[in-house]
């Protein structure tokens, strides 16, 4: 199976973006073929696992207690373990019959593209695989084997004229049917990007704590009558954690909580969870967060302090201005100093 040049270039751009944004993808800037994973590869298998765990609270519902929000499947260890067990059974099935079978791990293989070719689902206009029964809430897994298998037929269903997902995308990342600008997507910026997050993204990301924006799926007509899968309740303390507590999260709390989840795996370090929590507090624009954000600005890691400054400025008002002015006098780091100065300009603006 050789991928066409045009599609390969698109995937290569995404890979390059990820490889520059997160150590997890360092060096992974080329598209791989099945034989790169398994010499003598004959077939690619893609499976889809239902993953709808129910509706989550809105930004406004989280505001009163200053809570963050995660995507349920990304903080659900039970579902993660269940998927891993199912994947292991597939490999064992082929191994017992004398064939090799290896799961595909990483982003260098276009799993969604293959899924759309082999009947798992069809490629939706939101760049997510859609299934007739489970909508776009399915988790994809891929395997390569040296067993020669008959190909399944692709599904003939499509999105028709519907473009609700494109219209609902908060950042315009879904700029055309079947196309997504990954640099404008919350999933990349909050979940994977370890460099600077653009202010335009911060302002629209609400209280999301990592990869898991669901706006395009929430408005999709094919997802409106889905029933949550049972037996996989996500822990509330990870699904809706206190943003103020995250700002002061300890190593033990991180290691025994978020670090064990899929979201934590992508974030890599508690610094980036604290970064996203600071952004969420800035978007709540609630003065209750000023003291904690001011402390973070003074004592936090450099990767977090600039976002604390931005959040304080976004909250605005006299107390926010005082905190920023005081920090500006003491600040030695040039980049953070620039962030404080920008935040001050926003905090002082009378027409907020």
LINLIN-V332213 format. One record per helix or strand. SS is the DSSP state (H for helix, E for strand). FROM is the first residue (numbers start at 0). TO is the last residue. Records with the same first field share a line. If there is no record, write none. Layout:
SS: FROM-TO, FROM-TO
//
This chain:
H: 4-20, 22-24, 33-36, 58-62, 71-74, 76-95, 110-116, 163-167, 181-183, 185-190, 198-203, 214-217, 220-222, 235-238, 242-245, 250-254, 257-259, 261-266, 269-283, 286-298, 301-314, 317-329, 333-346
E: 42-49, 66-66, 68-68, 100-102, 121-122, 128-130, 134-134, 137-144, 175-175, 178-178, 207-207, 241-241
//
